[in-house]
Amino acid sequence: MGATGAAEPLRSVLWVKQQRCAVSLEPARALLRWWRSPGPGAGAPGADACSVPVSEIIAIEETDVHGKHHSSGKWQKMEKPYAFTVHCVKRARRHRWKWAQVTFWCPEEQLCHLWLQTLREMLKKLTCRPKHLLVFINPFGGKGQGKRIYERKVAPLFTLASITTDIIVTEHANQAKETLYEINMEKYDGIVCVGGDGMFSEVLHGLIGRTQRSAGVDQNHPRAVLVPSSLRIGIIPAGSTDCVCYSTVGTSDAETSALHIVVGDSLAMDVSSVHHNSTLLRYSVSLLGYGFYGDIIKDSEKKRWLGLARYDFSGLKTFLSHHCYEGTVSFLPAQHTVGSPRDGKPCRAGCFVCRQSRQQLEDEQKKALYGLEAAEDVEEWQVVCGKFLAINATNMSCACHRSPRGLSPAAHLGDGSSDLILIRKCSRFNFLRFLIRHTNQQDQFDFTFVEVYRVKKFQFTSKHVEDEDSDLKEGGKKRFGHICSSHPSCCCAVSSSSWNCDGEVLHSPAIEVRVHCQLVRLFARGIEETAKPDSHS
């Protein structure tokens, strides 16, 4: 039962669920372990040993044992049992986390207090955890359950973890963005948005915009070096698709997301800026889609009265319309990345590709700064022209419950690049085959009419504005020759589409897109490799 200082391993024989257990706390490994030990002494941990990292302990509470009676003979030996409860994370299936409790019973009050004190001291050292959060709740998004989800599943966890909050229930569009431009943000450790991808986008734009304004950076300059914010964003999913949450955590479960916030997880994520004629249009973190996905979002905006069904209706209508669009795409390949769109290596927690790619990008930028390598304006651009059913740029996999692997399964969250997917004109049947592959395990890029490139910057100009928008066109001409399509003319006389920028419509047919490596951080850790669900508690 012995125990020395906090720096030394703490080991005692305690009781868990009326079973005699050896319990150890190893500060060096920051790990709490316990295992059945029916005989004298602590014994060695067996295969049934349970453990929880200190970093995944939510809180420690002294358990009120007064008035509890235990008939078991094991408990009669403890005249005045003392107990403490460890609230922690328990892993469940499909990347979900659950709130679990384990109560440890001690024969002596002094021993109980030693465990309480030692565990609480270790929790205090976890400086990554938030103490005060600003929470935005969208009461209208998705199925209108945002407030209820927060009150039932999130608020109790924040209270348990001693996290204080300022809550704003939004009443109109862009309220969160406007608020972030005005308030004093120094007192907060992070911002939480309860809602869907649209709510997250509002908070993202407000946080990035406020940070750039404070740093004196002009967001409208397409080549501006944007300043990262020191605040993290937490997403409590309460929308229709919750793509950003699903792609960064692996599930759209409110309790899981709340626990990632509580334990202070941090995940750096790329953000793309979208400009037209030296004016910032929007920021994008998930999908920037022209053609098929742009037409869906534009058409669905006219049918909001249908609710969530509008996306299915507009999707079917757009598929049957089968419009293709002529234009020119010029892009700068992401030479710094260590992965590729078809390497079958998805982004996971502690991702090597993101870490290594960021390092190589920084090295590349330093060399350019000192004139050791070509600056971006003379780097080797590639230009593709033709007729396209869809042009998609994804900064993440864009996975959701309908498409568990997403639009680009091997896209990485923080490698400083976007996967540019070009779907050339093809038959309806072939396009349907391409779409179906988003719902299964097959390679959706394995078609002759599909091209995918990993890029750090790209431009697009619709055919009917190429002569008008001379700046973008001349930029493409100066760089390198066109790789033109020899496909026959499209039978659909449609001049231009719109852009779907993370679920919002952009009407500009000519845009310039640049990826900003790891510009924002989320309260997340990335999708963990699949493991067996925890057995503790």
Residue pairs with C-beta under 8 A, 6 or more apart in sequence:
1 11
1 12
1 13
1 111
2 11
2 12
3 10
3 11
3 12
3 111
3 114
3 118
4 10
6 27
6 118
6 121
6 122
7 27
8 27
9 24
9 25
9 26
9 27
9 28
10 24
10 25
10 27
10 114
10 115
10 118
11 22
11 23
11 24
11 25
11 42
12 22
12 23
12 106
12 111
12 115
13 20
13 21
13 22
13 23
13 37
13 41
13 42
14 21
14 23
14 34
14 104
14 105
14 106
14 115
15 21
15 74
15 75
15 78
15 81
15 104
15 105
15 106
16 23
16 34
16 102
16 103
16 104
16 105
17 103
18 70
18 72
18 74
18 75
19 36
19 38
20 36
20 37
20 38
20 74
21 34
21 35
21 36
21 37
22 34
22 35
22 37
22 42
22 43
22 45
23 32
23 33
23 34
23 104
23 115
24 32
24 33
24 34
24 42
25 31
25 32
25 33
25 54
25 115
25 118
25 119
25 122
26 33
27 122
30 53
30 54
30 55
30 122
31 51
31 52
31 53
31 54
32 51
32 52
32 53
32 54
32 57
32 86
32 119
33 45
33 49
33 50
33 51
34 49
34 50
34 51
34 102
34 104
35 43
35 45
35 46
35 48
35 49
35 50
36 46
36 48
37 43
48 535
50 102
50 534
50 535
50 536
51 536
52 86
52 88
52 89
52 102
52 534
52 536
54 119
54 122
54 123
54 126
55 126
55 263
56 88
56 89
56 263
57 86
57 87
57 88
57 89
57 119
57 123
58 87
58 88
58 89
58 99
58 157
58 160
58 161
58 259
58 262
58 263
59 87
59 123
59 160
59 161
59 162
60 84
60 85
60 86
60 87
60 116
60 119
60 120
60 123
61 84
61 85
61 87
62 83
62 84
62 85
62 112
62 116
63 83
63 84
63 85
63 103
65 81
65 82
65 83
65 105
70 76
70 81
75 81
77 107
78 105
78 107
80 109
81 105
81 106
81 107
82 105
82 106
82 107
82 108
82 109
82 111
82 112
83 103
83 104
83 105
83 106
83 112
84 103
84 104
84 106
84 112
84 115
84 116
84 119
85 101
85 102
85 103
85 104
86 101
86 102
86 103
86 104
86 119
87 99
87 100
87 101
87 160
88 100
88 101
88 102
88 536
88 537
89 97
89 98
89 99
89 100
89 259
89 263
90 97
90 98
90 99
90 100
90 533
90 534
90 536
90 537
91 97
91 98
91 531
91 533
91 534
92 98
92 533
92 534
93 533
94 250
94 251
95 249
95 250
95 251
95 256
95 527
95 528
95 530
96 251
96 253
96 255
96 256
97 253
97 255
97 256
97 259
97 260
98 255
99 157
99 255
99 259
100 534
100 536
100 537
101 537
102 536
102 537
104 115
106 112
106 115
126 264
128 264
128 265
128 266
129 161
129 262
129 263
129 264
130 163
130 189
130 190
130 232
130 261
130 264
130 523
131 162
131 163
131 164
131 189
132 163
132 164
132 165
132 166
132 187
132 188
132 189
133 158
133 163
133 164
133 165
133 166
133 188
133 189
133 190
133 191
133 192
133 234
133 261
134 165
134 166
134 168
134 183
134 185
134 188
134 190
134 191
134 192
135 150
135 165
135 166
135 167
135 168
135 191
135 192
135 193
135 194
136 168
136 170
136 175
136 176
136 179
136 191
136 192
136 193
136 194
136 195
136 199
136 202
136 203
137 146
137 147
137 150
137 167
137 168
137 169
137 170
137 194
137 195
138 146
138 170
138 193
138 194
138 195
138 196
138 198
138 199
138 238
139 146
139 147
139 169
139 170
140 146
141 195
141 196
141 198
141 199
141 238
141 239
141 240
142 195
142 196
142 238
142 239
142 240
142 308
143 240
143 308
145 238
146 194
146 195
146 236
146 238
147 169
147 194
149 194
149 236
149 238
149 254
150 167
150 194
150 236
150 238
150 254
153 236
153 254
153 255
153 258
154 194
154 236
154 254
154 255
154 258
155 165
157 255
157 258
157 259
157 262
158 165
158 258
158 261
158 262
161 262
163 261
163 262
165 192
166 188
168 175
168 176
168 179
170 176
170 199
173 202
174 202
175 202
176 193
176 199
176 202
176 203
176 206
177 202
177 203
177 205
177 206
177 209
178 206
179 206
180 191
180 203
180 206
180 207
180 209
180 210
181 206
181 209
181 210
181 213
185 210
185 231
188 231
189 231
189 232
190 231
190 232
190 233
190 234
190 261
190 523
191 203
191 207
191 231
191 232
191 233
191 234
192 233
192 234
192 235
192 236
192 261
192 523
193 199
193 200
193 202
193 203
193 233
193 234
193 235
193 236
194 236
194 238
195 236
195 238
195 239
196 237
196 238
196 239
196 240
196 241
196 242
197 239
197 241
197 242
197 243
197 244
197 286
197 502
197 503
198 239
198 502
198 503
198 504
199 239
200 233
200 235
200 244
200 245
200 285
201 283
201 285
201 502
201 503
201 504
203 233
204 233
204 271
204 283
204 285
204 520
205 282
205 283
207 229
207 231
207 233
207 520
208 219
208 226
208 229
208 271
208 283
208 519
208 520
209 219
210 229
211 226
211 227
211 228
211 229
212 218
212 219
212 224
212 226
212 227
215 227
217 224
217 225
217 226
217 227
218 224
219 226
219 273
219 280
220 275
220 278
220 279
220 280
221 278
222 273
222 275
222 278
222 512
222 514
223 376
223 514
226 271
226 273
226 516
226 519
228 518
228 519
228 520
228 521
229 520
229 521
231 521
232 266
232 521
232 522
232 523
233 520
233 521
233 522
233 523
234 257
234 258
234 260
234 261
234 522
234 523
235 242
235 244
235 245
235 248
235 257
235 522
235 523
235 524
236 254
236 257
236 258
237 245
237 246
237 252
237 253
237 254
237 257
238 254
240 308
240 311
241 400
241 401
241 402
242 252
242 400
243 286
243 287
243 396
243 398
243 399
243 400
244 285
244 286
244 396
245 251
245 252
245 257
246 252
246 399
246 400
246 401
247 286
247 396
247 397
247 398
247 399
247 400
247 406
247 413
247 527
248 267
248 269
248 396
248 413
248 522
248 524
248 526
248 527
249 256
249 257
249 260
249 524
249 527
250 527
250 528
252 400
252 401
257 523
257 524
260 523
260 524
260 525
261 523
264 523
265 523
265 524
265 525
266 521
266 522
266 523
266 524
266 525
267 413
267 414
267 521
267 522
267 523
267 524
267 525
267 526
268 354
268 358
268 413
268 414
268 518
268 520
268 521
269 285
269 395
269 396
269 413
269 414
269 518
269 519
269 520
269 521
269 522
270 285
270 395
270 413
270 414
270 415
270 416
270 417
270 418
270 515
270 516
270 517
270 518
270 519
271 283
271 284
271 285
271 395
271 515
271 516
271 519
271 520
272 283
272 284
272 285
272 288
272 393
272 395
272 418
272 513
272 514
272 515
272 516
273 280
273 283
273 513
273 514
273 516
274 280
274 281
274 282
274 283
274 284
274 288
274 499
274 501
274 506
274 511
274 512
274 513
275 281
275 511
275 512
275 513
275 514
276 508
276 510
276 511
276 512
277 469
277 471
281 501
281 506
281 508
281 511
282 501
282 502
282 504
282 506
284 393
284 395
284 501
284 502
284 513
285 395
285 396
285 502
285 520
286 394
286 395
286 396
286 398
286 502
287 293
287 392
287 393
287 394
287 398
287 407
287 500
287 501
287 502
288 392
288 393
288 394
288 418
288 499
288 500
288 501
288 502
288 513
289 297
289 390
289 391
289 392
289 393
289 499
289 500
290 325
290 388
290 390
290 391
290 392
290 460
290 497
290 498
290 499
290 500
291 323
291 324
291 325
291 388
291 389
291 390
291 391
291 423
291 497
292 318
292 319
292 389
292 390
292 423
293 390
293 392
293 500
294 497
294 498
294 499
294 500
294 505
295 314
295 318
295 321
295 323
295 497
295 498
296 311
296 314
296 315
296 318
296 500
297 314
297 498
297 500
297 503
297 504
297 505
298 497
298 498
298 500
298 505
299 314
299 317
299 318
300 310
300 311
300 313
300 314
301 505
303 310
303 313
303 314
304 310
306 313
319 428
319 431
319 432
319 435
320 428
321 492
322 389
322 428
322 431
322 492
323 389
323 490
323 492
323 494
323 497
324 387
324 388
324 389
324 425
324 490
324 492
324 494
325 387
325 388
325 389
325 462
325 463
325 490
325 494
325 495
325 496
325 497
326 385
326 386
326 387
326 388
326 462
326 463
326 490
327 385
327 388
327 391
327 460
327 461
327 462
327 463
327 466
327 496
327 509
328 383
328 384
328 385
328 460
328 461
328 463
328 466
328 473
328 476
328 482
329 383
329 384
329 385
329 391
329 420
329 422
329 458
329 459
329 460
330 381
330 382
330 383
330 384
330 458
330 459
330 475
330 476
330 479
331 381
331 382
331 383
331 384
331 420
331 453
331 455
331 457
331 458
331 459
332 376
332 379
332 380
332 381
332 382
332 455
332 456
332 457
332 458
333 380
333 382
333 453
333 454
333 455
333 456
334 357
334 415
334 416
334 417
334 454
334 455
334 456
334 515
335 364
336 357
336 360
336 361
336 363
336 364
336 416
336 417
336 456
337 353
337 357
337 360
337 412
337 415
337 416
337 417
337 454
338 352
338 353
338 356
338 357
338 360
338 415
339 345
339 353
339 357
339 410
339 412
339 415
339 454
340 410
340 454
341 408
341 410
341 411
341 419
341 421
341 445
341 452
341 453
341 454
342 410
342 443
342 445
342 452
343 410
344 409
344 410
345 353
345 410
346 397
346 405
346 409
346 410
346 527
347 353
347 354
347 396
347 397
347 410
347 411
347 412
347 413
347 414
347 415
347 526
347 527
348 526
348 527
348 528
348 529
349 525
349 526
349 527
349 528
349 529
350 525
350 526
351 412
351 413
351 414
351 415
351 526
353 412
353 415
354 412
354 413
354 414
354 415
354 518
357 412
357 414
357 415
357 416
357 417
357 517
358 414
358 415
358 416
358 517
358 518
361 416
361 456
361 517
364 373
367 373
368 374
368 375
368 376
376 457
380 479
380 480
381 476
381 479
381 480
382 453
382 480
382 483
383 476
383 479
383 480
383 481
383 482
383 483
384 422
384 451
384 482
384 483
384 484
384 485
385 482
385 483
385 484
385 485
386 422
386 424
386 425
386 484
386 485
386 487
387 424
387 425
387 485
387 487
387 489
387 490
388 422
388 423
388 424
388 425
389 423
389 424
389 425
389 426
389 431
390 421
390 422
390 423
391 420
391 421
391 422
391 423
391 460
392 407
392 408
392 420
392 421
392 423
393 418
393 419
393 420
393 421
393 455
393 458
393 513
394 406
394 407
394 408
394 411
394 418
394 419
394 421
395 411
395 413
395 418
395 515
396 406
396 411
396 412
396 413
397 405
397 406
397 407
397 408
397 409
397 410
397 411
398 406
398 407
398 408
398 411
399 405
399 406
399 409
400 406
402 439
403 438
403 439
404 439
405 438
405 441
406 438
407 421
407 438
407 444
408 419
408 421
408 452
410 419
411 418
411 419
413 526
414 517
414 518
415 517
416 456
416 515
416 516
416 517
416 518
417 454
417 455
417 456
417 515
418 454
418 455
418 456
418 458
418 513
418 515
419 452
419 453
419 454
419 455
420 452
420 453
420 454
420 455
420 458
421 445
421 450
421 451
421 452
422 450
422 451
422 452
422 453
423 431
423 434
423 449
423 450
424 449
424 450
424 451
424 485
424 487
425 449
425 485
425 487
425 490
426 434
426 447
426 449
430 447
430 449
433 447
434 444
434 447
434 449
434 450
437 443
437 444
438 444
444 450
445 452
455 515
456 514
456 515
457 512
457 513
457 514
457 515
458 512
458 513
459 472
459 475
459 476
459 510
459 511
459 512
459 513
460 509
460 510
460 511
460 513
461 469
461 472
461 473
461 476
461 509
461 510
462 495
462 496
462 497
462 509
462 510
463 495
463 496
464 495
464 496
464 509
465 496
465 509
465 510
466 473
467 473
469 510
472 510
472 512
476 482
496 509
497 509
498 505
498 506
498 507
499 505
499 506
499 507
499 508
499 511
500 506
